[in-house]
């Protein structure tokens, strides 16, 4: 989430980008994904997570 907007403002902005014909389930899904993205960015800011190299090694083991 940008530091100048509240979570509510971010959610409204995201919903406003969707077509008028979007169903409720799609809105909830999009907000869920947006929240996960923001959580990931926040984790990175706090030094949490793994490097790209480690991630690639883990994916190769799948």
Secondary structure, DSSP 8 states (H G I E B T S, - for coil): --TTS-HHHHHHHHHHTS-TT--HHHHHHHHHHHHHHHHHHHHHHTT-S--HHHHHHHHHT-
